[in-house]
């Protein structure tokens, strides 16, 4: 088979396809793109002829058992030795994404002989050859510092040199043994937290069988003694195996880190025996549920949701079971059962249940086909009648962080998803939109009850709710592309605020006109810059001031919400490669009628000098206001002798002899929408701490192709606060692709900045 010039789709078998074939779960396969598209178009069967790596013949497999892979993911997974490793890694989407973004020169940890060693990536690529269209991708790492010399080679493998490093300082490893330096590997977490420790209800006694964690692995053993030490109670345990794997070792462990095996097993068994709801039919061994499926199940009387991470038979339990990853804190383990790790997930995020008690998550199944065919089925759109305030700072991590969080994207909706999430998830500054009287009550009701309330109460909004809103807008505007095409977020927000809900414009601008000012109102402000500026690495504060100055603009009043779009044209043009977000926007100098402080002494200013605007001697911000004394001193200098300061009209209540220092008016940044090429994402500042930032992507991942669905994700990004604390010189030296986490997207792709006056928020 000549594969050199063919376009291929890559696939992994996610379940054992059939007892009548040698193909096992975890095999990497491929299919010719033309053949795949032809089968999709002309063949109504649910099977595909695929070729497994290492073979040259087709095997026809059921499509429901196959998971599509990007080429890079297939190459990374192919480097893993066993099918089991591939299946586990497939479900760790974060590791796959991180590995795909790694490049030579990145500092990483690499696992070797059960140790995590520090090093630098020197090579990424194949170290094997064959007739298959792709080969496994490995990472060649040069160990550094105290770990130099602890490796296995000098950058050579099978007599071929891939990179050069000192002897025994090179390691070739698959991505599963590589971690970025900012994610330091740690010992596994205790599967049951200390709240389940026997110190609380049933005291340990000599002879009890217990489970505990050492430096790396879970251990089992028998209690030999319990001792009172200065640091607390310690338990002497005779282990089944010690840290070196020898029989009969003894370890002393803090009492809080020990749990009776019978309690652990009892707790897991109780979770597995979760009763099945009468309304939910069993799905034992159903093709509908496989690894990666989104499912719902009953815990007590409550409906819960999770992602299937493992399916199989547990020791001493006859029914087929599933390990589900659920919201952190609502599970009972980290994917470990009786000492064996079936899938690694955060502590208290794993739960074992009977497979027969699981149902496909009906939030993403029952109405999907109708929705894709353009048919609205209101019965499947969740509605929250009760008004819900924005998500509180202390609830964000529990309610909003994770996959299937935020607003689910569908069909070029990212501009709307990001805008709605930014405006409503953690802020109430525009909540007046949701309650003011309007003739378009249907659209307002959808926005409030099907999007904002569910987002704030559950941390999730399905694609159906947003599509319903888009259809209503499409009908209202007689625009046939609202459900299919991408728009600009400012176009959408202006439509909602102005045309649909008739909100008074939050922004009132004024320009000099005769003896007074001419006022105009708008819903957002587009920053325009002339090319006669000295800014290289600008802040939002500087951009706004320069734009107001060059366009002779001032603010007529302090806005409740200020929406700014940057000097760029979508994906085609950016005036600045980086923009520094101003977390606090000082608009005092932009106000046309407010009292102004002198930029030198801080007292009440009497004059403004436009000629001093670009003079950084007094201040690194733009507009320059002076008291009479400071103005005389400043303009006595020969360089400023030709300046013509303008007398300010003092606001009512202030006199020229007033000793008061005028207050400063500031707005707070609460969200940023970003676009790199054609996809919008957003950052939200959700709390008072510098590190209280989250990142939202409505299409972070996807399951399935044309009949699949997007997986939205919200993640914490405290690294943003660290960069915002840097000086301009430090930020200028940051290489974007080397910035930690998602910070690069905030600094390099900022498109719309949203500021609020918190004193005007609906909820406080």
Secondary structure, DSSP 8 states (H G I E B T S, - for coil): ---TT--EEEEEE-S---TTSS--TT-EEEEEHHHHHHHHHH--SSEEEEEETT--SEEEEEGGGEEEE-HHHHHHHHTSSSHHHHHHHHT-HHHHHHHHH--TT-EEEEEETTEEEEEEEEEEE-S---SSS----EEEEEE-GGGTT-SSBSSEETTEESS--STT-EEEE-GGGEEETTS-------SS-GGGSTTSSS---TT-EEEEE-SSSEEEEEEEEEEEETTEEEEEEEESS-TTS-TT-EEEEEGGG-EEHHHHHHHHHHHHT----TTS---TT-TT--TT-EEEEEETTEEEEEEEEEEEE-TT--SEEEEEE-STTSSSBSSEETTEESS---TT-EEEEEGGG-EE-TTSSTTHHHHHTT---GGGS----S------GGGHHHHT-EES-EE---SS-HHHHHHHHHHHSS--TTTHHHHS--S-HHHHHIIIIIIIHHHHHHSEE-HHHHHHHHHHHHHHHT-TTTTTS---HHHHHHIIIIIIS----SEEEEEEETTEEEEEEES-EE----S----SS-BHHHHHHHHHHHTT-EESS--SEEEEE-SEETTTEES-S--B--SEEE-GGGBSSS--B-TTT-SB--EE-GGGTT-TTT-SSS--EE-HHHHHHHTTSGGGTT---EE----TT--TT--------EEEEEEEEEESSS-EEEEEE-SSSTT-EEEEEEEEEEESSTT-EEEEEEEE-THHHHHHTS-HHHHHT--GGGSSTTHHHHHHHEEEEEEE-GGG-S--
